[in-house]
Amino acid sequence: MLSFVGDSQFLILMLIFKKVEMARRYLQATACYQTIRAAEVRDERILAKVSATEFEEALAGKQFHCAMRHGKRLFLKLHDSLWLALHLGLTGRLIYLENGAEEPRHTRLLISFRNGRNLGFEDPQDLRRGEPREKPRCLFGGAKDRAGCSAA
């Protein structure tokens, strides 16, 4: 099926892609290679196919080794067979918080690192999803992204 996208829809898609790429670079520079002390799901509605307990246990003690993007999705590699998949949409954002910094009002997920800093996922809407998943092999086909992170 072939469909046409209007100028305004195209502009929105381009803004979302740019936002996700900026988030990927931001995470690569801040949150990667930081050991996760704990994760706290503040709103279970952001999760897909996993409970808050399973999600929190999957992240504890691990590190994000790299951040990759595919379209509107952001992938954070925990180890070869486990990735955190995020969909930010128009209103979601990730914030690397300094020690003692005030959390955003709509923090749905808070990841605490051993260095005392936190990564918050904030979204005034509750439609976004985050989940641990197998390798995103079908999306990347084993290729390396620009950051040099291999999905294979």
C-alpha positions in Angstrom: 0.0 0.0 0.0 1.3 3.4 -1.0 0.3 6.6 0.8 1.4 10.2 0.7 2.6 12.2 3.6 1.6 15.9 3.8 4.2 18.6 4.4 3.2 19.1 8.1 3.4 15.3 8.8 6.8 15.1 7.1 8.0 18.1 9.2 6.8 16.4 12.4 8.6 13.1 11.4 11.8 15.0 10.7 11.6 16.8 14.1 11.1 13.5 15.9 14.0 11.8 14.0 16.3 14.7 14.9 15.1 14.6 18.5 15.9 10.9 18.8 19.3 11.4 17.3 20.0 14.2 19.7 18.9 11.9 22.6 21.2 9.1 21.3 24.2 11.4 21.3 23.3 12.8 24.7 23.1 9.4 26.2 26.3 8.3 24.5 28.1 11.2 26.2 26.5 11.0 29.6 24.9 7.6 30.6 26.9 5.0 28.8 29.5 3.0 30.8 27.9 4.1 34.1 27.0 1.2 36.4 23.3 1.2 37.1 22.6 1.0 40.9 18.8 0.7 40.6 15.9 1.5 38.3 12.6 2.7 39.6 9.5 2.5 37.4 7.2 5.3 38.5 4.4 4.6 36.1 3.9 1.0 34.8 1.9 2.3 31.9 5.1 3.1 30.1 6.1 -0.6 30.0 5.3 -3.1 27.3 5.4 -6.9 27.8 7.3 -6.7 31.1 6.4 -6.0 34.8 8.1 -3.2 36.7 9.9 -5.7 38.9 11.3 -7.6 35.9 12.3 -4.3 34.3 14.1 -3.1 37.4 15.9 -6.4 37.9 17.0 -6.5 34.3 18.8 -3.1 34.6 20.3 -3.4 38.1 24.1 -3.8 38.1 24.4 -3.4 34.4 25.8 -0.6 32.1 24.6 0.9 28.9 27.3 0.1 26.4 26.1 2.2 23.6 23.0 4.0 22.3 21.6 3.4 18.8 18.7 4.8 16.9 16.3 3.4 14.3 13.6 5.8 13.1 11.7 6.9 16.2 13.1 4.2 18.5 16.1 4.5 20.7 18.0 1.4 21.8 20.4 1.2 24.7 22.6 -1.9 24.8 22.9 -3.6 28.2 24.7 -6.7 26.8 24.8 -8.8 23.6 21.3 -10.2 24.0 19.6 -7.4 26.0 18.6 -3.9 24.9 16.4 -1.2 26.4 14.1 0.0 23.6 12.5 3.4 24.1 10.0 5.4 22.1 10.2 9.1 22.9 7.5 10.5 20.7 6.9 14.2 20.6 6.8 14.9 24.4 9.2 12.3 25.9 12.7 13.2 26.9 15.7 11.7 28.8 17.5 13.9 31.3 20.8 13.1 33.0 20.5 14.6 36.4 23.3 15.8 38.5 23.5 14.5 42.1 20.7 16.2 44.1 19.1 17.9 41.1 15.3 18.2 41.1 13.5 15.6 39.1 11.1 16.7 36.3 7.4 16.7 37.3 6.4 13.8 34.9 9.2 11.4 35.6 8.0 8.0 34.5 11.3 6.1 35.0 14.3 6.9 37.1 17.6 5.1 36.6 20.2 5.7 39.4 23.9 5.2 38.7 26.6 4.3 41.2 28.2 7.7 40.6 25.2 9.3 42.3 23.7 10.7 39.1 20.3 9.7 37.6 18.8 9.3 34.2 15.1 10.3 34.1 12.6 9.5 31.5 10.0 12.3 31.5 6.8 12.4 29.5 3.7 14.4 30.2 1.8 11.8 28.1 1.7 8.2 29.2 1.7 6.6 25.7 5.4 5.8 25.4 6.9 2.4 25.9 10.2 1.2 27.3 11.1 -2.5 27.4 14.1 -4.8 27.6 14.3 -6.9 24.5 16.5 -9.3 22.5 19.0 -7.9 20.0 17.4 -5.6 17.5 19.0 -7.7 14.8 16.1 -7.4 12.5 16.5 -3.6 12.5 20.3 -3.3 12.2 21.3 -6.5 10.4 24.6 -6.7 12.3 25.9 -3.4 11.0 27.6 -0.8 13.1 26.0 2.6 13.6 27.9 5.9 13.5 28.9 5.6 17.1 30.6 2.2 16.4 28.2 0.1 18.4 27.7 -3.3 16.9 24.2 -4.8 17.0 25.5 -8.3 16.1 
